[in-house]
Amino acid sequence: MRQKMTFEFVTREATSIEQITNVKMRAAFHYWNPNGLIQEKRGLNDRIRDLVDTNTVRYGWHLAYGTFSDFWENEMIRVAMKSRPSRREYNLAAQLLRENNEKVEAKVAEVEAWSPEQVSAAQTEILAAKARLRSAARNPLRKIQTHNTEEERE
């Protein structure tokens, strides 16, 4: 017996995109369902936040891979909110969001697999960079060192 395509089924009970045939409902699945691409992206964002909070990676990861790297996530949300999305719009947003999630997953898994020595070295580098920034902020009028030759000074 075939399951009726209700919004509640698509957003709560469906476990796979193959259960859904309608383009609008497929976009809704990815946006609201815990098994959808948007929830996968949010899970990756949480993992990146944890890496940044423990000083394993720099804050720029939010920009490059995490919360602020959300173009295809927003595109999928836009498609899900349309009253009649086209299959082409949906396919493009879904494919590129899936590829982006796979790329970020590989990068995060690589960092999570670092040995304790690599993590320690990364944390030391990040803390040193923060200390340099704090020092520069405390001394804004500090003379900037230049490497001029004697001829340039005259």
DAPEFEN-V591137 format. One record per residue. N is the residue number from 0. RES is the residue in three letters. NEAR is the number of other ideal C-beta (glycine too) atoms within 10 Angstrom. Layout:
# DAPEFEN-V591137
n=N res=RES near=NEAR
n=N res=RES near=NEAR
This chain:
# DAPEFEN-V591137
n=0 res=MET near=3
n=1 res=ARG near=6
n=2 res=GLN near=11
n=3 res=LYS near=7
n=4 res=MET near=15
n=5 res=THR near=11
n=6 res=PHE near=11
n=7 res=GLU near=9
n=8 res=PHE near=16
n=9 res=VAL near=25
n=10 res=THR near=16
n=11 res=ARG near=11
n=12 res=GLU near=11
n=13 res=ALA near=22
n=14 res=THR near=10
n=15 res=SER near=9
n=16 res=ILE near=17
n=17 res=GLU near=8
n=18 res=GLN near=16
n=19 res=ILE near=20
n=20 res=THR near=10
n=21 res=ASN near=11
n=22 res=VAL near=19
n=23 res=LYS near=19
n=24 res=MET near=19
n=25 res=ARG near=24
n=26 res=ALA near=27
n=27 res=ALA near=22
n=28 res=PHE near=25
n=29 res=HIS near=27
n=30 res=TYR near=20
n=31 res=TRP near=15
n=32 res=ASN near=21
n=33 res=PRO near=13
n=34 res=ASN near=12
n=35 res=GLY near=24
n=36 res=LEU near=23
n=37 res=ILE near=23
n=38 res=GLN near=14
n=39 res=GLU near=19
n=40 res=LYS near=24
n=41 res=ARG near=13
n=42 res=GLY near=13
n=43 res=LEU near=20
n=44 res=ASN near=19
n=45 res=ASP near=12
n=46 res=ARG near=17
n=47 res=ILE near=23
n=48 res=ARG near=14
n=49 res=ASP near=13
n=50 res=LEU near=21
n=51 res=VAL near=18
n=52 res=ASP near=10
n=53 res=THR near=12
n=54 res=ASN near=16
n=55 res=THR near=19
n=56 res=VAL near=24
n=57 res=ARG near=16
n=58 res=TYR near=12
n=59 res=GLY near=11
n=60 res=TRP near=21
n=61 res=HIS near=16
n=62 res=LEU near=11
n=63 res=ALA near=13
n=64 res=TYR near=22
n=65 res=GLY near=23
n=66 res=THR near=17
n=67 res=PHE near=12
n=68 res=SER near=19
n=69 res=ASP near=16
n=70 res=PHE near=12
n=71 res=TRP near=21
n=72 res=GLU near=22
n=73 res=ASN near=12
n=74 res=GLU near=17
n=75 res=MET near=26
n=76 res=ILE near=15
n=77 res=ARG near=14
n=78 res=VAL near=23
n=79 res=ALA near=21
n=80 res=MET near=12
n=81 res=LYS near=13
n=82 res=SER near=5
n=83 res=ARG near=6
n=84 res=PRO near=18
n=85 res=SER near=11
n=86 res=ARG near=9
n=87 res=ARG near=9
n=88 res=GLU near=16
n=89 res=TYR near=20
n=90 res=ASN near=13
n=91 res=LEU near=15
n=92 res=ALA near=24
n=93 res=ALA near=22
n=94 res=GLN near=12
n=95 res=LEU near=14
n=96 res=LEU near=23
n=97 res=ARG near=16
n=98 res=GLU near=11
n=99 res=ASN near=19
n=100 res=ASN near=18
n=101 res=GLU near=11
n=102 res=LYS near=12
n=103 res=VAL near=21
n=104 res=GLU near=16
n=105 res=ALA near=9
n=106 res=LYS near=16
n=107 res=VAL near=19
n=108 res=ALA near=10
n=109 res=GLU near=9
n=110 res=VAL near=17
n=111 res=GLU near=12
n=112 res=ALA near=8
n=113 res=TRP near=15
n=114 res=SER near=8
n=115 res=PRO near=7
n=116 res=GLU near=8
n=117 res=GLN near=12
n=118 res=VAL near=17
n=119 res=SER near=12
n=120 res=ALA near=12
n=121 res=ALA near=18
n=122 res=GLN near=14
n=123 res=THR near=11
n=124 res=GLU near=12
n=125 res=ILE near=17
n=126 res=LEU near=11
n=127 res=ALA near=10
n=128 res=ALA near=11
n=129 res=LYS near=13
n=130 res=ALA near=10
n=131 res=ARG near=10
n=132 res=LEU near=10
n=133 res=ARG near=10
n=134 res=SER near=10
n=135 res=ALA near=10
n=136 res=ALA near=8
n=137 res=ARG near=8
n=138 res=ASN near=9
n=139 res=PRO near=6
n=140 res=LEU near=4
n=141 res=ARG near=9
n=142 res=LYS near=6
n=143 res=ILE near=4
n=144 res=GLN near=6
n=145 res=THR near=7
n=146 res=HIS near=5
n=147 res=ASN near=8
n=148 res=THR near=7
n=149 res=GLU near=6
n=150 res=GLU near=6
n=151 res=GLU near=8
n=152 res=ARG near=7
n=153 res=GLU near=5
